[in-house]
């Protein structure tokens, strides 16, 4: 019998919750996406949870599951310059005085397409203080045999070129294994150095021999991170892969296509778990540009009027 998607009615500040269900390759897949921010809040393969969920009545803690458009991470002081004119973005990270994670974190997305195992959500970026550009954006969540494929679309709907970058903020987990007991692998060769406000200094450091070398894995419970890496190691097709590994060898993998040249990881010990109480959680975030890209230009893409950009990342469950 064909699978039917079920839209759950949840009282939540994130609006409607859209549940995706599939049975592919002899396995069972499930995901939950929200109307507000098009955030990804649950993913399971054969009942194994691959994302850290949170109480349904809560807003996403620590930006969990957010789509980060038209920039990921931080813009220092919310300030940058375009064609010689100073720009001032809203300060959305008051503790550090920065503009954080783009303009769509509070947006209500509309459903642009729907099947039992996929959903496409759409939202527009309209001219705002510090970002006088227009974009049409979509994000498509598609269940796969081993997890989920996420495809972003950005179209410049304005009359002048617009600077854009894309990211996402999933908190990965692996079933019932305590997150602090997982090993984090970041397949990247350089670490981006930051100042006391977590903005890049312009320096990068080769990770070899440093505490930022995660190429052979480090236990999540032994590290505290809000860090970014560049020079990601590529597969032959240009993609890259970063993951958490359980003691039994199972993995939850974040994979990114060639558009994503950077990865961020953030750890917290005070994430509100979905069953109550606080848990350790770790975000592994794909980014096409590092923090402060509107100033540095690093990784930034300029879309011409009418131009569209498609790019993708995803999450896979790998059994030992």
Phi, psi and omega in degrees: 000138183294138178292144177243130176285143181241129176266111183280140175267105183236130175283108189206146173292354180265012176072210181297147173249127182253119180262130176251136181227144177205162170226095187241135176059031180078012180238162178252133181235146179211141174216156175229130180234148182254155177293313180282127178069002182049039188280144177267118186241350177207143175208131180222144169233122184051039178080358178272116181287131181249356177230145176282112178277174181214167184303138186298331183276002183258154166287159182299119177288141176053038176065025186303125174078001184297151163269130186251096184215140004268015167210147171265162173067216193249152164243120188300119180064007185066015186251139169201176184233135178233121181051041177081356182259126178296139178240140178232109176279158174297140178276111184247002170234077187302326183300326180248359177069034183241165169265123192245129163062035167082203192238004188246013184293336178250009185282140171272114180276147174260154179279117180259347179188149185205132167228181180299326186243015179207159173211141173244125180245147185228144175206150180259144166263117180255160181307131183223161176308124179086350178217083187272053185227165182234130180224144164258129183233149173225156170220127182247125176256122183231118175294143178233175182306317186249011179162243190210139172248131181243123181239124178261144172231130176233129177235130176283109181263005180264192186254003178219160182300142184236135177279132183220151169209159188226145173207178175211164191228055179282140171262112185274150171212179182218087178058227183266004178291125177305131185301326180296342180268357177278152173260135179261127177245122174243112182272076182213149188259346180228148178251137181270118182281142183230164177268190184292345177259013176067026174257142182302140177274348186100353180258147171234153182232133173298134189283341184306127178078007181244168179290351180265010178271106180249016183291334175255006176088144172221147181291131184301321182294348183259002185230155171234120190231141156211070196228155179232151180231150173237188184050051179294145179282132188257146167281168180305331180273006179093350180283167175224164189217135179221150190200166169251141181233134178275162177304334179273004175095351176293152182226148163246121190248137167260122176243147185226141178282183188295345178288339184263111182255001186220154177219140179242148171226139181227132177244148175216146176258003186235038177279128180286111182290158184291339180257014179097152181084169182258141181228162170282137179221152180224126174267139172234111198245120173284139180218139174275346180213153177278179176303150175064028182294333178296337176265315184280333186079355184291123179074358183284141177244137177255116178268126176284163178307128180082354182280144179239144179234126175244139181204158187214157172212177179189180181230134181233145172258122182245115177284155184294000000 
